Amino acid sequence: MYLSTIYSQAPEADAAQSKGMRMASRPTQGTLDNARTEQNITYIRQMLGELRAVADSERADMLCYLIEMAYLEAGDVLSGKQPLSVVKR
């Protein structure tokens, strides 16, 4: 499992920092339309990190896995690797 990611920055941010680079605070690909959306996704990601800790303390392995997947997805959305939605509305 990808446990260390929950309590640290995304792996690409860690790699960038170790090379002396600084990650952009906003995605440059335009996947997030406004600052409120970015703040909401950031909040969701933080809450998922906290939920992951609770699930781990209860030894709920499947919940840990699912929460980790959602946490990683939120990080990908914030970094611009994934679109906010895959369904056209």
C-alpha positions as CSV (number, residue, x, y, z in Angstrom):
1,M,0.0,0.0,0.0
2,Y,1.0,3.6,-0.5
3,L,1.0,4.5,3.2
4,S,3.6,7.2,3.3
5,T,1.8,9.4,0.8
6,I,-1.1,10.0,3.2
7,Y,1.1,11.9,5.6
8,S,3.4,13.6,3.2
9,Q,3.1,15.5,0.0
10,A,2.6,13.8,-3.3
11,P,5.7,11.8,-4.4
12,E,6.4,14.2,-7.3
13,A,6.5,17.1,-4.8
14,D,9.0,15.2,-2.7
15,A,11.2,14.5,-5.7
16,A,10.9,18.1,-6.8
17,Q,11.9,19.4,-3.4
18,S,14.9,17.1,-3.2
19,K,16.1,18.5,-6.5
20,G,15.6,22.1,-5.2
21,M,12.5,22.7,-7.4
22,R,9.3,24.2,-6.1
23,M,5.9,22.8,-7.1
24,A,3.4,25.3,-8.5
25,S,0.6,26.0,-6.0
26,R,-2.0,25.9,-8.8
27,P,-2.3,23.4,-11.6
28,T,-1.3,25.0,-14.9
29,Q,-3.3,22.7,-17.2
30,G,-6.6,24.3,-16.3
31,T,-8.2,21.2,-14.9
32,L,-9.6,23.2,-12.0
33,D,-11.7,26.1,-13.1
34,N,-11.5,28.3,-10.0
35,A,-9.8,28.7,-6.6
36,R,-12.9,27.5,-4.7
37,T,-12.8,24.2,-6.5
38,E,-9.1,23.8,-5.8
39,Q,-9.7,24.6,-2.1
40,N,-12.5,22.1,-1.9
41,I,-10.4,19.3,-3.5
42,T,-7.6,20.1,-1.2
43,Y,-9.9,19.9,1.8
44,I,-11.3,16.6,0.6
45,R,-7.7,15.3,0.3
46,Q,-6.8,16.4,3.8
47,M,-9.9,14.8,5.3
48,L,-9.1,11.6,3.4
49,G,-5.7,11.6,5.1
50,E,-7.4,11.8,8.5
51,L,-9.9,9.1,7.6
52,R,-7.0,6.9,6.5
53,A,-5.4,7.2,9.9
54,V,-8.7,6.3,11.7
55,A,-9.2,3.3,9.3
56,D,-5.7,2.2,10.0
57,S,-6.1,2.4,13.8
58,E,-9.2,0.1,13.4
59,R,-7.2,-2.3,11.1
60,A,-9.8,-1.8,8.4
61,D,-7.6,-2.9,5.5
62,M,-10.2,-2.5,2.7
63,L,-11.2,0.9,3.9
64,C,-7.6,1.9,4.1
65,Y,-7.1,0.8,0.5
66,L,-10.2,2.6,-0.8
67,I,-9.4,5.8,1.1
68,E,-5.8,5.7,-0.3
69,M,-7.2,5.4,-3.8
70,A,-9.4,8.4,-3.3
71,Y,-6.5,10.4,-1.7
72,L,-4.3,9.7,-4.7
73,E,-7.1,10.6,-7.1
74,A,-7.5,13.9,-5.4
75,G,-3.8,14.5,-5.6
76,D,-3.8,13.7,-9.3
77,V,-6.7,16.2,-9.9
78,L,-4.9,18.9,-8.0
79,S,-1.7,18.3,-10.0
80,G,-3.5,18.3,-13.3
81,K,-2.8,14.6,-14.1
82,Q,-6.5,13.7,-14.0
83,P,-9.5,15.7,-15.0
84,L,-12.0,16.8,-12.3
85,S,-14.7,14.7,-14.0
86,V,-14.6,11.9,-16.5
87,V,-18.3,12.1,-17.3
88,K,-19.6,14.8,-19.7
89,R,-22.6,16.6,-18.2
